[in-house]
Amino acid sequence: MSKTNREPFEIFETQRLHPDYITTLPKVEYFLLGNGEIMVAIQFCPCESVSTYSGDSSATFFGLTFWNAERFVRKWTTFLYHPERGFANTGLTVKFNGEFFNLTQKNFKSIGYEYNAIVPTVLLCWGMDEKFEVEERFFVPLNGKYLFRKIKIKNKTERPVSLALRLQLYPNFGLFDEIYTDGKNKFVVAKGWNVIKLSCLPEKDVKIKTSGRYDIWAEMETLSAFSEREIIFVYLIDNLGEKSSITNLNSKFPMLMMRSENYWRNKMQFKTNSEIVNHLFLVSRNNLKATISKSGKRDSGIWQYNMEWVRDDSMFLIGLIMCGFINEAKTMLEKLLGKFVGHEGQTIESSRWFGYEHAELDQNGQLLYALWTYACWTADFNFVRRYWEKIKLVAEFPIKDIFRDKASKLLKNKREFWERTDGFGVEEGYELAYQFWVSLGLEKAGELANKIGEFKIAEKWLSISREIKNSMLNHPKFRLIEDGHLIKRRKANGEWQRYLIPPDRKRMPYRSPIAIEEKPSAEPDTSEVLPIIYGFIEAESELA
């Protein structure tokens, strides 16, 4: 086919969205950093090629990006994702004795979290065996929209060499249109929906210069044989415009890092003989801090949802509390009670409320449990008193007559724990997770009520909590037990809803079990272990 006869969209085959926009790239790993003001993601993707709608192409082996922690993003709306280049321009260039080198799969050594660092740090190691080795450390301070990139390079030869390091600020062209270098102040600027900058902290015998539209260089005439040198580059989200604190950052850097180290030293420490367990703990602890904003915002699925859930945040803030992030947990609780609880006590999920029939009733119980956890760890009962009216709404909402059946004493609606509704074959009935969480939440709310002298309502909540639990385990018709084990759901008539048969299979996800199986099973369901995990049912019992 001649070029003139091709379809119009085929002529522009070079204008393809770079596959780095894909979150689930083959073999990909992500490393997150953040302080509530800036969020950072480092991509490590050793896959050879990626198949997309526009053909096969390569993802970036190493990539760096960041964004404002107060704003939810998709991967392709982060600040350093370029529509055609992806993250390809975020790598370091080393000019070693006149030769240019970049990170490749061949000269790559390792990447991972640096476990012995006080401030959470990602360490990237690479180099040329006979010439030099590079260690790149990425970290953010406790405060400020800064990302530091500390480059440590060692000359492995027997002679002195000239050395220059280059980084580029090659921003997302969908977000930034004014991009230029400031030779006088020695930084690169990108303006658009935000203002971001890239600079380098001054060092003795190091010449810092900018060139072209995107580049900043750190040059030194001589690096002695077998010696090493450190250079610190810094990225900044600067909402103030051109007169940025980046020009004074060099003098503030030591104090900034001292405060950051003091902060992290006071957080939970945990170490075992298992490297895997230690890794899981440190990644979990550090990423709790990395993924919550100063105002308490948290995307329930980074680059996926751009939405918030009371359920998810309640579990998240319990993790914050246990790791020592008390102020952050309090901020999140204030957000949940202040913004995410409606005038009736309904709670939002997917950043909205779906109405009575589809209310996720477990969220009320989980929020009450999270509040109780906060009070237990902090003894901050003034917080409980300050939000008492909202707390009462949260506790009362799931036990309204519209949900609570007078005969069974249980709670019913048309939505199950994993958010499937009647469109998926969920019939009106009683969900185990809803009974468990509301019962547990009311029990804990009752304890808090007693603590602050609200004895009458405490008695009511504790009584209803016991009734729900008793019916859930012992009611002759409606108990959520069959053949000696817990079950997920009963219909409103007491029948065990063992299968979820959708009214229109064509609307189900393509080739999913619920679309193709004659009787898609609802059992077993992982939510059935919740009562055991939380001691609602004895772990040693026959039922468990």
N, C-alpha and C positions, 0 to 999 in steps of 0.2 A: 504494500500500500504506500503510495507516495505521501509525502508530508502534507501536501495541499488537500489530499482526500481524507485525511484522518479526522476523527471527531475532534471538536474544539478542545475538549478537556484533555485529550491525549497529547496535544501539541505541547502542553505545559507539564510534561511528565517530571521535570526537575523540581517543580514547586510542590513538594510533598511535605506533609506534616511529619517532622522527625519522630521516629518511634520511641524516643525517650519519654514521650507523653504517656506511654503505657506504664501503669503501675506494676502489673504482674509480668514483667519481663522474665524470660527464662533465666534461671540461676541467679536472679538479682538479689542483692542484699542492700538494705538501707541502714544508715546510722543517723540518728536524730540528736540534735542539740537544741537547747532553748532556755530562755530565762523569763518568759512571760511577755517580753517585748519583741523579741525576734525568734523565729523558728528556722532551723537549718536542717537540711537533708543532704546526706552524702550518698551517692549512688555508686555501687560496685557491681558491674555486670559483665562477667567473663564469657557470655554467650557469643557465638560467632555471628549469627544473623537472626533477624526477627521477621516473621511473615506478617504483613499488614495488608489492609485493603488496597494499598497503592503499590504492593510488591514487596520483595525481600530487601532488607537493608540492615545495617548494623546499629545496635544501640551503643551509647557511649560507655566505654570500659570504666572510666572514672568520671563522675560528674558531681558538681556542687551547685546547690541552689538555696535560696532563703526567701522569707516573706514576713510580713507584719503579723505577729502572733494574735492580734486582735481581729484579724480578718481570715475567714475560711477561704481556702483555695482549692483548685484542682491542680494536678501536677503541671499541666500546661499553662497555668496562670501564675506560677511562681516566678520570682523576679529574674532568675538567670536561665530560664528555659527559652531558647530561641526557636521559633517555628520551623526553620529549615536546618539549623545546626544542632538542635537539642542542647546538651551540656558540653559539647565538644570544645568550646572555647574557655572552659573553666579550669583547664589544667595549667600546670606550671611549665614554663620553658626555661631550661638551663643553658646558658652560653658558657661553655667550659673551654677556656683557652682557644676561643674562636670557633669551636664546634657547637652546634645546636642539638639539644636533646629534649625529648618529652617522654612522659610516662607511656609505656606500651605493655602489652601482655608479656613480652619477652624480658623486659627489665624490671617488671613488678616483683616485689618481695612479699609484702604482707599489708593487710589493713584490718583494723579492729579497734575496739575501745581499749584505751590504755588503763589497765586496771589499777595501777599504783598511783595514778594521777589524783590529786585531791579534787580539783575541779574537773568535771566530766570532759574527757578529751578523746577525739578520734585520731589515731596515729596511722599514717600512710607511709610505707617504706618502699623505696625503689632506688635504682641507680645503675651505673655501668661498672662492672666488677673491677676492671683495671684502672678506672679513672676516678670515680667519685661515688658516694652514697648520699641519699637524701632521706631525711625524715621530715614529714609535714604533719604538724599538729594543728588540729582545729578545735577551738573552744570559744565559749561565750562567757562574759563576766556575769556577776550577779545582777547588775543593773546596766541599762543602756542597750541601745539597738546596734550593738557591735558584734561582729564575728571576727575573731583573730585567727590568722593563719601563720603560724610560726614555722619558718623554713630553717632547718639545720642541715648544712651541707659539709661534707668532709672530703678533702683532697686526699686521695689514696695513692698519689704518685710521689716520686722522689724529688720532684722539682716544683718550684712555685708556679702558679698559673694565674691567669686573669679569669675573672668570674663575673657574670651578670645573671640576674634572675628577672624574669618577666611574667607578669600576670595581666590579664585583660578583663575589663568590665564590659562584657558583651551581653547586654540585658535582653529581656523579652521585648521584642519589637511590637507586640500587641499592647504593651503597657507603657513603654517609654519611647519617646520620639526625639527628645533633645539630648544628644549624647556627645560629649566633648571632653578634652583634656584641659586642665588648668595648670599650665606650666609654672606659674608664679607660686601657687599654693601646693603644687605637686600632688594633685589627685585627679582621678577620672570621675566625671559626673554623668549621671543619667537622670533626666527629668521626665515626668509623665504623670501617671496617677499617684506616684510617690516620687521622692527624690532619694537616690542611692549614690554612694560614693565608694571609691576604692583608693586607698592611700598606703603609705609605708611609714612606719615609725623611724625617725632619724637614728642613725648609728654612726659612730666615729669611723672615718675612712670609707664611708659608703656614700656614693653619689646617687641621689634619687632624681629621676627625671621622667617626664611623660613624653609620649610620641604618638603621632597619628590621632585617631579618634578614640581608641579603646585602651591603649597600652600604658603601663607604668613599669619602670625598670629600677632595679637596685644594682648598682655596679660597684665593683671594687677592683683596683688595679692588680692587687696581688693577694693570693691566698697561698700561704706557705705550704711546703711539703708536709704531708700527713697532719695538717691542721684542719680545724673546722670553724664554721662561722654561723651565727644565727641572725636571721632577718625576720621581722614581724610585719606582715601586711595586715591591713584591717579593712573590712567592709562595713559600711554604715548605712542604715536607713535613717534619712535625715528629713524630717518633716518641717524643719525650720528654714530650709532653703540653703542659699549659698554660704551664709555666715555660720559655719558649722563648728561644733566643738571638736571636730576631727583635727583641727590645726593645733589644739592644745592637749591632745590626747597623750602625747609622749610623757608629759610631766604628771599626768593623772594615772597612767598605766600601773605603776607599782601599788598605789593605794587601792585602785580598782581591783587588782588581783588579790591583794591582802584581804580585803573585805570578802571577796568571793571564796577564798580558801577558808576563812573563819566560818563563813556560813555553812559550807559543806562539811567541815569537821564536826559540826554539831548535829548532823543528820545521822540516821540510823546506820550503824556499822554491823556487818554480818559476814562471817567467814567460816567455811567448813573445809573438810578435806577433799571435797568434790569440786573440781574446776567447773563442771557443768552447772552445779547449784550456785556457785559463786557468780558465774556469768549471768545466770537468770536473775539473780537478786539485783546485781548492779545495773543491768540493763533496765529492769523494771523500776527500780528506785529512781534512776537518773531520768528515765523517760516520763515518769510521772511529772517531774518538774518541767521537762522540756515541752510537754504538749498541753499545758494550761496557760492561758493568758493572765495578765495582771488583774483583769476584771473578772476572772473565773470562767471565761469562755473555753470550750473544749469541743473540738470536732469529734463526734463519735466514730467517724471513719475518715482518717486523714486522706485527702484527695478523692474521697468517695462520696460521703454523705452531704457535707456542708450543713449538717443539722445536729441538734442536740436532743438528748433523752434524759429525763429525770432518773430513770433506772440506771443507765450507764454512769451518769455523774455520781449517783449515790455510792456505787461500788468504787468508783475512782477516788472519791474523797476519803473513803475508809482507808484505802491504800496510802493516800497522802498523810493521814493521821498517823498510821503505823510507822511510816518512814520519817516522821518528824517534821513534816511540812504543815505545821498547825495553822499558820496564817493563811496559807493557800487554801487549806480545807475550809476555814471559816469564810473566806471570800466566796468559795463555791457554794457553801450553804446559804449565804446571804443572797446569792444570785438565784438559787433554786426556790427559796421561800419567798423572795421578793418579786421575782419575775415569772417563775415557771409554775406557780400555783394559782389557779383561777379563783373567782369569787365564790364558787361552791366547794372548792377544795380539789377540783380536777387538776391533773398534772399533764404537762405537755409531753409528747413524744413525737419524733420527727419534726420538732420545732412547732407542733400544733396539737390540737385536740380533735379526736375523731367522733366525738359524741358518746352518749351513754352506752349504746349497744356494743361499741368497739373500744371502750375504755380499757386501758391496760392497768387493771386494778392492783397488780403487784407493785406498781411504782409508788403508790401511797405507802404501802408497808415498807418498802425499801428505803424511802426517804425518812420515815420515822426511825428505822433501825440505824441509818447513818447519823441522824441527829443524836440518838442515844449514844452511839459510839463516840461522837465528838464530846458530848457531855461527860462521859466516863473518863476519857483521856485527859480532859482539860479542866473539869469541874467548873466550867463556864456556864453556870445556871442563869446568870444575867442575860445571856444570849437567848436561852429558852424563854425566859420571861418576856423579853423584848418582842419575840416572834410568836408569843403564845396564841394570839387570835388566829394567825395563819396555821399554826400547828394543829389547832382544834379542827379547822376546816379539812386539813389533810387526813386526820384520823376519822372524821365523821363521813367523808364522802363515800368510801366504799361500802359503808354499812347502811346507806340509804335504802329505802324500800324498793327502789327501782332495781337494785342489785340483790338484796338479801331476801332470800325465800324464807317465809315464816315457818313453813313446815320442816324444812331440812336444816335451817339456820345457816345455810351455805350461801355463797355469792355466785351469781350467774350472769353471763352475757354471751355474745356471739364471737368473741375473739380469744384465741389461745395465746400462750406465753410467747411463742415465736412469731406472733403478729399475723398469723393466718386467720382469715375471717370466714363468713358464710360463703363467700365466693370460692373458697377452697374446700368447702364441705364441712366446715365447723358449724355444728348445730348449737342452738341455745343450750347452755348447760353449765356444769361446774368444773372449773379448771383447778387441778391440784396446786399449781404454783400460786394462783390467786388466793386460795384458802390459806396456804402456808404463810405467804408474805404478809397478808393482812393480819392474820392471827399473831404472828411474831411482832409486827409493827405496833399493833394495839397493846400488846404486852409491854413493850418497851416504852410506849407513850404513857401507859398507865404508871410505870415506874417513875418517869419524869414528872408526871402530874403530882404524884405523892410527894416527890422531892421538893416541889415548889408550893405545896399546900393546897393543891386543887384536888381535894380528896373525893368529892362526889363524882366528878367526871372520871377520876382514876378508877373508882369502883366499877363504873359503867364499862369502860374500855377493857378492863381486866376480865370482867364477866363475859363480855362478848367474845373476847379472845379465847377464853376457855370453851365457850359454846361452839365456836367454829372448829377448834381443834378436836373436840369430842365428836362432833358430827362427821368430820373428815375421816376419823379413825374408827368410829364405833356405830354410826347410824345404820340401822338394819337394812335400809334401802339405798341410801345415798353415800355411804362411806366409800372413799376412794381406794378401795382394796379389792382385789380379785385373786383367788387362788393363793392367798397368803402373801401377796406382794402389792406394792403401791401401783396405781394406775394413773394415767394422765388426766382422763376426763370422763364425766358422765353427762348424758343428756338430761334435759329438764325432767323427763319422766323416770329417771333413775337408771335407764339402760346404759351400759358401758359403751362409750363411743370408741370402738376399737379401730375403726377405719374412717379415713377422711375421703369421701367420694365427692368430687366437685361437680356442681350442676352443669358446667360447660368445660369439658376437658380441653377444648381448643384454645382456651384462654390461659392454660397452664404453661409453665416454662417448657420449651421444646424438649421432648424425650426424657423429661424428668419422671421419676416413679409415679408421682401423682397424676401425670398425664397419660401414662401407658399401662400401669398395673390395674387389674380388675378391681382389687381391693387394696388400695394404698394404706399401709398400716400406720397407725399413730403410736404404736408401741414397739420397743421400749422408748422412752423419752428421757433425755438426760436431766430434765427438770425434776424427775422423780427422786434424784439423790439430794436435792436441796434440804428436805427435812432432816436427812441424816447428817449432812455436813454441819448444820447449825445446831445439832443436838436436840432438835424438835422430837426426834425419835432416837432412842438409844441405838448406837451403832452395833452393839452386841445382841440386839433383839432379833428374834426370828423374822420379824417383818422387814428389818433392814437387810 
